[in-house]
Amino acid sequence: MYYFIEPMTEDDIPEVQQIESQSFTTPWSANTYKREIRNTASCRYLVVRSSPTPPPPRTGRDQAQRRPSIIGQIAAALFPPANGSTHSSPIIGYGGLWLTVDDAHVTTIGVDPQHRGFGVGELLLNGLIDAAYELRAKMLTLEVRVSNTVAQQLYLKYGFQPAGTRPRYYTDNGEDALIMWTEAIDSPEYQSRLSEMRRQLYARLQRQVAEKRSAVRVS
Ligand SMILES: CC(C)(COP(=O)(O)OP(=O)(O)OC[C@H]1O[C@@H](n2cnc3c(N)ncnc32)[C@H](O)[C@@H]1OP(=O)(O)O)[C@@H](O)C(=O)NCCC(=O)NCCS
């Protein structure tokens, strides 16, 4: 399967909400998404699409609206363009962040349950980190349920460290939130870690494409 990442548009909201309903107990309204997407000064929202064939090139108005991030360019290099429309490729993950003063706050990240475990969450997090650089954020932060060890593993991998809790933060069950922060994302240490993580992710995604190709040849 080929994955590619691009900015979320208002047309994407219904598909995003389907994944959200399978990922979270307190979903956002369509109006909340619209407000976030329109706030381009301090918000960035992304989607990942999957396709059985390499993703299409972006042209004209579509290209202007969907400027690819650095990770988008990596994905485009990994998955060379073909003809067609991106809209025929289903959304399988999404994520977003806000800039609050100097820090980028990851507000949401979710992957379609059928596509978990293949690097999509990691691809999204990389897209959000790129967005944080673009917004000139100094650090990244987020809240995660104390019970959500899967997401915590993803964040730890990208240099987020626990920094306290917010008691009874989640209104559905009164669960505490773990607060996590990265170090300064412009530090040489963080950038070196990120480069290594990206090298490994790139290799993993390439390996998956190669395995899929050989499975198709065999069958
Ligand atoms: C958290 C989530 C986004 C991860 O997406 P994903 O595409 O399955 O994750 P990836 O395949 O990219 O895995 C990246 C890393 O996440 C962690 N991870 C993923 N699945 C895991 C699992 N089942 N157990 C432990 N760690 C896991 C690992 O650190 C993994 O790196 P590794 O493969 O080198 O071990 C996804 O599970 C999800 O949508 N969960 C529901 C919504 C949610 O909890 N969002 C976070 C809210 S704060």
The ligand as a Gaussian input file, in Angstrom:
#p B3LYP/6-31G(d) Opt

LIG

0 1
 C       -1.510000       5.961000      18.274000
 C       -1.730000       5.680000      16.788000
 C       -1.945000       7.015000      16.074000
 C       -0.458000       4.991000      16.216000
 O       -0.622000       4.841000      14.828000
 P       -0.024000       3.594000      14.030000
 O       -0.107000       3.910000      12.586000
 O       -0.669000       2.330000      14.455000
 O        1.480000       3.577000      14.555000
 P        2.788000       3.196000      13.716000
 O        2.583000       1.936000      12.970000
 O        3.244000       4.382000      12.964000
 O        3.814000       2.885000      14.911000
 C        4.705000       3.882000      15.355000
 C        5.141000       3.590000      16.772000
 O        4.006000       3.644000      17.654000
 C        4.169000       2.673000      18.688000
 N        3.172000       1.618000      18.528000
 C        2.335000       1.433000      17.498000
 N        1.524000       0.371000      17.725000
 C        1.905000      -0.130000      18.924000
 C        1.450000      -1.228000      19.726000
 N        0.451000      -2.020000      19.326000
 N        2.038000      -1.438000      20.919000
 C        3.048000      -0.641000      21.363000
 N        3.526000       0.428000      20.640000
 C        2.956000       0.661000      19.436000
 C        5.573000       2.092000      18.501000
 O        6.490000       2.942000      19.168000
 C        5.730000       2.216000      16.986000
 O        7.067000       2.194000      16.592000
 P        7.761000       0.747000      16.250000
 O        6.945000       0.162000      15.113000
 O        9.133000       1.101000      15.854000
 O        7.637000      -0.074000      17.498000
 C       -2.931000       4.712000      16.564000
 O       -2.768000       3.584000      17.380000
 C       -4.286000       5.336000      16.852000
 O       -4.913000       5.960000      15.982000
 N       -4.789000       5.144000      18.087000
 C       -6.120000       5.672000      18.462000
 C       -6.115000       7.167000      18.603000
 C       -5.079000       7.623000      19.622000
 O       -4.916000       7.028000      20.683000
 N       -4.417000       8.737000      19.297000
 C       -3.435000       9.346000      20.184000
 C       -4.135000      10.292000      21.082000
 S       -3.003000      11.153000      22.158000

